[in-house]
Amino acid sequence: MASEGINKFIKLWLCIIISQCYCYSIGRTKKTPKGIVRLLCLLPVMCLFLAIPLNISSIHFAGTTAFSISWLANFKLLLFAFGKGPLSSPSLSLPRFIALACFPIKIQHHPSHLNVYQTLTNYAIKVLLFALLLSVYDYTHHIHPTILLVLYCFHLYFCLEIILVTVATLTRALLGLELEKQFNEPYLSTSLQDFWGKRWNLMATSVLRPTAYEPVRNTAARFIGRKRALLPAVFGTFVVSGIMHELIFYYLGRVWPTWEVMRFFLLHGVCVTAEIVLKNAFADKWPLPREVSTPLTVGFVMITGNWLFFPPLLRCGAKERALEEYAVLGAFIKNVTTLTFNSFQSH
């Protein structure tokens, strides 16, 4: 059954790649100028991308595909239809177009000189911590529910970062691209604005800015001025993010939304807008030290996440399904390692 699921997953991704080749050709012909005409040509592909995760049973494959294709790729194609966004660069080759369209990556135009050894060590530690966290689940009957909910927060963070970094590393190796970081140590956030805007899931942030934040701000600026338009733009971005997360949760559980996840993002949208107002009024007078602001920020995200974000996931059996898939992956790696070791011994 596992091999059948993997074969189906590969076929679906071949379909995605072929569709992106079509989108690339649409952007290179004069018969489909940017605007409504190009959008109409791309709409069938965008609808296909919304349907593809419904054909994937694996929670990790479905979640990754829903995030990368149904959300980010569709939003990038929407920008591409109007000659905007990362896909609209005339210098993009077909392989780079497909990579940028399909994967949650962003080209770094001003490469930073990172310490490679330090970066690898950082991710190796996170992989080790993730493996240790998974082993803790064997003792869930002896762990307090509150501690379990904290573990779920770390599980989500480690899982997302490891998956996104793996995709980015493969893309970098194959295409020689310098890519921006997907996460920036969100546990060091000093405010909700810092957490959502500069540290957590930066690929989603980079797509939401031109597709939600900027259009709302430009529209609101006509009525209330550009400075005040910041607040509805921020809140509108959280509304869009909430809708897309509800869609992803539907793909994962195939259960009608309870709108708890939407309420989570609405709550954070309200809190971030309030935080902006308070910062403008009082930050210069009473700035909070990092030792206070970081625990408050991370604690608030965890508490509200455990209240509204995680319950829908737990009700659809996401934890149990994920652990089953980790067990299958672990058995596969063990078999491959044993076969490799035996082959070396035979020689």
Disulfide bonds with the S-S distance in Angstrom:
none
